[in-house]
Amino acid sequence: MKELIRKIFRGDAILWATILCLFMISGLVMFSAISSSAHQHADYLAPFWGHMRHILLGLLVMLVVHQFSYRSIRWVLYLIPLLSLTLLIAAPLMGNDVNGAIRSIKVMGVEIQSIELTKLAIVFIFAEILGFHNNHADKPMSWKTFGYITGILVLFCALVFQQNISTMIMIFGLAVLMMFIGKVPLKYIGTLCGATLTIGIIAICTLLLISTYTDVKLPGRMGTAVNRLERFFDAEDKDHNAPIVINDENRQIINSKIAIANGIKFVGPGNSVQRDYLSLAFSDFVYAIIIEEYTIVGGIFIILLYVIILARAGKIARRCAPHETAESLFVIGFSLLVVMQAFINMAVSCELFPVTGQTLPLISRGGMSILVTCFGFGLILGISAHNEERIKKEMALKETEETLSTNNQTETPDSIKQ
């Protein structure tokens, strides 16, 4: 039985257990948090069963993808950036507008969120480029090559900007981290960060001045981003002894803080109170519902699970062969992406960070997000399984060589006597 389970769930067993644990928590939390959309269906459990179908489909994607080695399906992975770029360009023309942003595109009746695919595409592109340069250490990176890399990053960031500014910032930060891990010279990284920081400060100051001293309405997501920043910093300066007034601007974060404050007593699944008042309790603010139902212990446990993901990813990356730099960078890059997004989501729920719209990976509701995340983890588990098989072969070969060497040493004295 144990052998059968290991054949089905190949790769790092602890990573598998962590992902399955997040899936189980997601099912329990969604049973409660999804209640705000239950009244829209004849069957009040329809949203819950829809979420569970996405989880099962995501699990199936992982089981299929992890059966292949990274190198054997690399040619398929190159289609991801092309598809992502196509969807990002098509989004303004044929996408669905929700709250002033193009959230998804319908293709044959199926809603596809291009931004989720873009996250995976960026990790793959940078893993491949940086992996190639690390495998050819005799050819140091030039300013010209770094310019090409920066151009790719700027192109994707510009296209993502129209949908979600916080995701653009997260993608940029991830790319810089991957450059650092991928041993890009610090002078290149410093130049990129310095130029970006300068442009960013000038842009933010300009937008704040325009919104404060003029009646000009900022277009698209820029207005939303400025309002969120202003509300966040206004909350920091607010007199905490003053009475709390809930309005449309602070309704989400106040109800999230109430849910967290309620988390002093374990109430269990389905017993959240704030789920009926907190909009997006099933996505952006699901962490507040987790604490309300499972207390701070449940909140710390969630943090621990994401830390385990990062730790296991580090171990998998270290076990990759010296020539498999792209694989190790993909493992580190994708796990960093997931953990970074998770910590941003949790920080927003606790009002430690401005509202961003980032979901909690593998827990929040969202079909495309779950499928893309599961695809990425399927690749990581496939890399882990490949590492285990390679190490076993290397150990078997070493044992054979040691046995032959021992036999030769034993036979030598007899041959000398003869």
C-alpha positions in Angstrom: 0.0 0.0 0.0 2.8 2.4 0.9 4.5 1.7 -2.4 1.3 2.4 -4.3 0.9 5.7 -2.5 4.5 6.7 -3.4 3.9 5.8 -7.0 0.8 8.1 -7.1 2.3 10.9 -5.0 5.8 11.2 -6.3 8.3 13.7 -5.1 8.7 15.5 -1.8 6.3 13.9 0.7 6.2 16.8 3.1 5.4 19.3 0.3 2.6 17.0 -0.8 1.2 16.8 2.8 1.4 20.6 3.2 -0.5 21.3 -0.1 -3.2 18.7 0.8 -3.5 20.3 4.3 -4.1 23.7 2.6 -6.7 22.1 0.4 -8.5 20.7 3.4 -8.4 24.0 5.3 -9.7 25.7 2.1 -12.7 23.4 2.0 -13.5 24.0 5.7 -13.1 27.8 5.5 -15.0 28.1 2.2 -18.0 26.3 3.7 -18.4 29.4 5.9 -16.8 32.3 4.0 -18.7 31.6 0.7 -22.0 32.3 2.4 -22.2 35.9 1.0 -22.7 34.5 -2.5 -24.8 31.5 -1.5 -28.1 33.5 -1.7 -27.5 34.1 -5.4 -28.1 30.4 -6.2 -31.2 28.2 -5.8 -28.9 25.7 -4.0 -27.1 27.5 -1.3 -24.3 25.0 -1.4 -23.7 25.5 -5.1 -20.7 28.0 -4.6 -19.1 25.6 -2.1 -19.4 22.6 -4.4 -18.0 24.7 -7.3 -15.0 25.6 -5.1 -14.5 21.9 -4.3 -14.6 21.0 -8.0 -11.8 23.5 -8.6 -9.7 22.0 -5.8 -10.2 18.4 -7.1 -9.4 19.6 -10.7 -6.3 21.3 -9.3 -5.2 18.1 -7.5 -5.7 16.2 -10.8 -3.5 18.8 -12.6 -0.8 18.3 -10.0 -1.0 14.5 -10.3 -0.7 14.6 -14.1 2.0 17.3 -14.4 4.3 15.9 -11.7 4.6 12.6 -13.6 6.8 14.4 -16.2 10.2 15.8 -15.7 10.7 19.5 -16.2 13.0 19.0 -19.2 10.7 16.6 -21.0 7.9 19.2 -21.2 10.0 22.3 -21.5 8.9 23.0 -25.0 5.3 23.1 -23.8 6.2 25.5 -21.0 7.5 28.0 -23.6 3.9 28.4 -24.8 2.9 29.9 -21.4 4.6 33.3 -21.9 3.2 33.5 -25.4 -0.3 32.7 -24.2 0.0 35.1 -21.3 1.2 37.9 -23.6 -1.7 37.3 -26.0 -4.3 37.4 -23.2 -2.8 40.5 -21.7 -2.9 42.3 -25.0 -6.4 41.1 -25.7 -7.8 42.0 -22.2 -8.5 45.7 -22.9 -10.3 44.8 -26.1 -12.5 41.8 -25.0 -12.1 41.5 -21.3 -14.8 41.7 -18.6 -14.7 45.0 -16.6 -15.2 44.6 -12.9 -14.7 47.6 -10.5 -12.8 49.5 -13.1 -10.4 46.7 -14.0 -10.2 44.1 -16.7 -10.4 40.9 -14.6 -10.8 38.1 -17.1 -11.5 37.1 -20.7 -14.1 34.6 -21.7 -12.8 32.0 -24.2 -15.5 29.4 -25.3 -17.6 30.2 -22.2 -14.6 29.7 -19.8 -13.3 32.7 -17.9 -9.5 33.0 -18.0 -7.6 35.4 -15.7 -4.6 36.3 -17.7 -2.9 37.9 -14.7 -2.6 34.4 -13.0 -1.0 33.0 -16.0 1.4 35.9 -16.2 2.8 35.2 -12.7 3.8 31.7 -13.8 5.1 33.0 -17.1 7.5 35.5 -15.4 8.9 32.8 -13.1 9.5 30.5 -16.1 11.1 33.1 -18.3 13.5 34.3 -15.7 14.4 30.8 -14.6 15.3 29.9 -18.2 17.3 33.0 -18.9 19.2 33.1 -15.7 19.7 29.4 -15.7 21.3 29.6 -19.2 23.7 32.3 -18.0 24.6 30.3 -14.9 25.3 27.2 -17.0 27.6 29.3 -19.2 29.7 31.1 -16.6 32.4 31.6 -19.1 30.1 34.1 -20.8 29.4 36.9 -18.3 26.2 38.8 -18.6 26.6 42.1 -20.6 24.6 45.3 -20.4 23.0 44.4 -23.7 21.7 41.0 -22.4 20.6 42.6 -19.1 18.7 45.2 -21.3 16.8 42.4 -23.0 15.8 40.9 -19.6 14.7 44.3 -18.4 12.8 44.9 -21.6 10.8 41.7 -21.1 10.1 42.6 -17.5 8.9 46.1 -18.4 6.7 44.8 -21.1 4.8 42.4 -18.8 4.7 44.9 -16.0 3.2 47.5 -18.3 0.5 45.1 -19.5 -0.3 43.9 -15.9 -0.5 47.6 -14.7 -3.9 48.0 -16.4 -5.4 45.1 -14.4 -3.7 45.2 -11.0 -1.0 47.6 -9.8 -0.2 45.6 -6.7 0.4 42.5 -8.8 2.7 44.5 -11.1 4.8 45.5 -8.0 4.8 41.9 -6.8 6.0 40.6 -10.1 8.7 43.2 -10.3 9.9 42.4 -6.8 9.9 38.7 -7.6 12.0 39.3 -10.8 14.6 41.3 -8.8 14.8 38.5 -6.2 15.3 35.9 -8.9 18.0 38.1 -10.5 19.8 38.2 -7.1 19.5 34.4 -6.6 20.5 33.9 -10.2 23.8 35.7 -9.6 23.1 38.7 -11.8 25.9 41.3 -11.1 24.8 43.7 -8.3 25.6 46.7 -10.4 22.9 45.7 -12.9 20.3 45.0 -10.1 21.2 48.3 -8.4 20.8 50.3 -11.5 17.4 48.7 -12.2 16.1 49.2 -8.6 17.5 52.8 -8.5 15.8 53.8 -11.7 12.5 52.1 -10.8 12.5 53.7 -7.3 13.1 57.1 -8.7 10.4 56.8 -11.3 8.0 55.3 -8.8 8.5 58.1 -6.2 8.0 60.8 -8.8 4.9 59.0 -10.2 3.3 58.5 -6.7 4.0 62.1 -5.6 2.6 63.4 -8.9 -0.6 61.3 -8.5 -1.1 62.4 -4.9 -0.7 66.0 -5.8 -3.1 65.7 -8.7 -5.7 63.9 -6.5 -5.3 66.3 -3.6 -5.1 69.7 -5.2 -7.1 69.3 -8.5 -10.5 67.9 -9.5 -8.9 65.7 -12.2 -10.2 62.1 -11.9 -7.3 59.6 -12.2 -8.0 57.0 -14.9 -8.4 53.3 -14.3 -6.7 51.6 -11.4 -4.5 54.6 -10.6 -7.4 56.3 -8.8 -8.2 53.1 -6.8 -4.5 52.7 -5.9 -4.2 56.3 -4.7 -7.4 56.1 -2.6 -6.2 52.9 -1.0 -2.8 54.4 -0.1 -4.5 57.5 1.3 -6.9 55.4 3.5 -4.0 53.3 4.7 -1.8 56.2 5.8 -4.8 58.1 7.2 -5.6 55.1 9.4 -2.0 55.2 10.8 -2.4 58.9 11.8 -5.9 58.5 13.2 -6.7 59.0 16.9 -7.3 55.4 18.1 -9.4 56.7 21.0 -11.9 58.3 18.7 -15.1 56.4 18.0 -15.0 54.1 14.9 -17.4 55.1 12.1 -17.9 52.4 9.4 -18.5 53.7 5.9 -18.1 52.5 2.4 -14.4 53.4 2.3 -13.3 51.4 5.4 -16.1 48.8 5.6 -13.8 45.9 4.4 -10.9 46.5 6.7 -13.0 47.3 9.8 -15.0 44.1 9.4 -11.8 42.2 8.9 -10.4 43.6 12.2 -13.6 42.8 14.0 -13.4 39.2 12.7 -9.8 38.9 14.0 -10.8 40.5 17.3 -13.5 37.8 17.6 -10.9 35.1 17.3 -10.3 34.8 21.0 -12.5 31.7 21.2 -12.6 28.6 19.0 -16.0 28.4 17.2 -15.2 26.0 14.4 -16.2 25.9 10.7 -19.4 27.6 9.7 -19.8 29.7 12.8 -18.2 32.9 11.6 -20.3 36.1 12.3 -18.4 38.6 10.1 -18.7 36.4 7.0 -22.1 38.0 6.4 -20.7 41.6 6.6 -17.2 41.2 5.2 -17.2 41.5 1.4 -14.8 39.2 -0.4 -14.5 37.0 2.8 -13.9 34.1 0.4 -10.9 35.6 -1.3 -9.1 38.8 -0.2 -10.1 38.6 3.5 -10.3 34.9 4.0 -7.5 35.0 6.6 -9.7 37.1 8.9 -12.4 34.4 8.8 -9.8 31.7 9.5 -8.7 33.5 12.7 -12.3 34.2 13.7 -13.2 30.5 13.5 -9.9 28.9 14.6 -8.4 31.6 16.8 -4.9 33.0 16.5 -3.6 29.4 16.7 -5.2 28.7 13.3 -3.7 31.9 11.9 -0.2 30.9 13.0 -0.7 27.4 11.6 -1.5 28.9 8.2 1.7 30.9 8.3 3.7 27.8 9.3 2.3 25.9 6.3 3.6 28.6 3.9 7.0 28.7 5.6 7.2 24.9 5.2 6.5 25.3 1.5 9.4 27.7 1.2 11.7 25.5 3.2 10.9 22.3 1.2 11.3 24.3 -2.1 14.8 25.3 -0.9 15.7 21.7 -0.2 14.4 20.6 -3.6 16.4 23.4 -5.4 19.6 22.4 -3.6 19.2 18.8 -4.7 19.1 19.7 -8.4 22.1 18.8 -10.4 24.7 21.5 -11.2 23.6 21.7 -14.8 19.9 22.0 -13.8 20.1 25.7 -12.7 16.9 26.6 -14.5 15.0 23.9 -12.6 16.3 25.1 -9.2 15.5 28.7 -10.1 12.0 27.8 -11.1 11.4 26.0 -7.8 12.7 28.9 -5.7 11.0 31.5 -7.9 7.5 29.9 -7.9 7.6 29.1 -4.1 8.7 32.7 -3.4 5.8 34.0 -5.5 3.2 31.8 -3.6 4.6 32.7 -0.2 5.0 36.4 -1.0 1.4 36.6 -2.2 0.2 34.7 0.9 2.0 37.0 3.3 0.7 40.1 1.5 -2.9 38.8 1.8 -2.5 38.1 5.5 -0.9 41.5 6.1 -3.9 43.2 4.4 -6.4 41.4 6.6 -4.5 42.6 9.7 -4.2 46.2 8.2 -0.4 45.9 8.1 -0.5 46.6 4.4 -2.8 48.6 2.0 -5.6 46.7 0.4 -4.2 45.0 -2.7 -6.7 42.4 -4.0 -4.2 39.5 -3.6 -5.8 36.1 -2.7 -4.5 33.5 -0.3 -3.0 30.8 -2.6 -4.6 27.3 -2.4 -7.2 28.6 0.1 -9.1 31.5 -1.5 -11.9 30.9 -4.0 -10.8 31.2 -7.6 -10.7 28.6 -10.3 -7.9 30.0 -12.5 -5.7 30.9 -9.5 -6.0 27.3 -8.0 -5.3 25.6 -11.4 -2.2 27.8 -12.2 -0.8 27.3 -8.7 -1.4 23.6 -8.8 0.3 23.5 -12.3 3.4 25.2 -10.8 3.5 22.9 -7.8 3.1 19.9 -10.2 6.3 21.1 -11.9 8.1 21.4 -8.6 7.0 18.0 -7.5 8.1 16.6 -10.8 11.5 18.2 -10.3 11.6 16.7 -6.8 10.8 13.2 -8.1 13.4 13.5 -10.8 16.0 14.5 -8.2 15.2 11.5 -6.1 15.5 9.1 -9.0 18.8 10.7 -10.1 20.3 10.5 -6.6 19.2 6.8 -6.3 21.0 6.0 -9.5 24.1 7.9 -8.5 24.2 6.1 -5.1 23.6 2.7 -6.8 26.4 3.4 -9.3 28.7 4.5 -6.4 28.0 1.3 -4.5 28.7 -0.8 -7.6 32.0 1.0 -8.1 33.0 0.5 -4.4 32.1 -3.2 -4.7 34.2 -3.6 -7.8 37.1 -1.7 -6.2 36.9 -3.9 -3.1 36.8 -7.1 -5.2 39.8 -6.0 -7.2 41.8 -5.3 -4.0 40.9 -8.7 -2.6 41.9 -10.5 -5.8 45.3 -8.7 -6.2 47.3 -10.7 -3.6 46.3 -14.1 -5.1 47.3 -13.0 -8.5 50.7 -11.8 -7.1 51.3 -15.2 -5.5 50.6 -17.0 -8.7 
